[in-house]
């Protein structure tokens, strides 16, 4: 049995938790979500993320695009990019 994750229940979901509001959108060949990041009541950033899965010879390509707005110098975009890179590298290694 192959591992799977049913994302259909996430469609149009809004969650109140660590991120003020999270929305999950299109669930066909891509998953989209947006969120605002707050720490101690201070809004650090807003992001829109798109993960696309496309068929390529020999497998599947994952394309990760995140567009962010960073407010008042509270967070550095290069640190977010570095952290996301580490996570995607770890995902790749787990699939090898």
C-alpha positions in Angstrom: 0.0 0.0 0.0 1.4 3.4 -1.0 1.3 6.2 1.6 -1.3 8.8 0.8 -2.7 12.0 2.3 -6.3 13.0 1.7 -6.3 16.8 1.2 -9.9 17.0 0.0 -11.1 17.9 3.5 -8.7 20.9 3.4 -10.5 22.7 0.6 -11.5 26.2 1.5 -10.5 25.5 5.1 -9.7 28.4 7.5 -7.8 27.6 10.7 -7.0 29.8 13.7 -3.9 28.6 15.3 -0.2 29.6 15.2 -0.9 31.5 12.0 -3.7 34.0 12.4 -5.6 32.6 9.4 -4.7 29.9 6.9 -6.7 29.2 3.7 -6.2 26.2 1.5 -7.4 26.5 -2.1 -7.1 24.5 -5.4 -6.4 20.8 -4.9 -5.9 19.3 -8.4 -2.3 19.5 -9.6 -1.5 22.2 -7.1 -2.1 23.1 -3.5 -2.3 26.7 -2.6 -2.5 28.4 0.8 -2.0 31.7 2.4 -1.3 32.8 5.9 -0.3 35.7 8.2 2.4 35.1 10.7 2.1 36.9 14.1 4.4 36.7 17.1 3.3 38.3 20.4 0.5 40.2 18.5 3.0 41.7 16.0 2.3 40.8 12.3 5.7 39.7 10.9 4.6 38.6 7.4 1.9 37.5 5.0 2.5 34.7 2.5 0.9 33.0 -0.5 2.3 29.6 -1.3 1.7 27.4 -4.4 3.0 23.8 -4.6 2.6 22.3 -8.1 3.0 18.6 -9.0 3.8 17.8 -12.6 4.5 14.5 -14.4 8.0 14.3 -15.9 9.9 11.4 -17.4 10.7 9.0 -14.6 8.6 10.7 -11.9 7.0 13.8 -10.6 8.4 17.4 -10.3 7.5 19.5 -7.3 7.6 23.2 -7.8 7.3 25.4 -4.6 6.6 29.1 -5.0 6.1 31.3 -2.0 5.4 35.1 -2.3 5.8 37.0 0.9 5.4 40.4 2.4 7.6 41.1 5.4 6.7 44.0 7.7 8.8 46.5 9.6 12.0 44.4 9.4 10.8 41.9 11.9 11.7 38.9 9.7 14.3 38.5 7.0 13.2 36.9 3.7 16.5 35.2 3.2 16.0 33.3 6.5 12.6 32.1 5.3 14.1 31.0 2.0 16.9 29.1 3.8 14.4 27.3 6.1 12.2 26.4 3.3 15.2 25.1 1.4 16.2 22.8 4.3 12.6 21.5 4.5 12.5 20.7 0.7 15.9 19.1 0.8 14.8 16.9 3.7 11.6 15.9 1.8 13.8 15.0 -1.2 16.1 12.8 0.9 13.1 11.1 2.4 11.8 10.1 -1.0 15.2 8.7 -2.3 
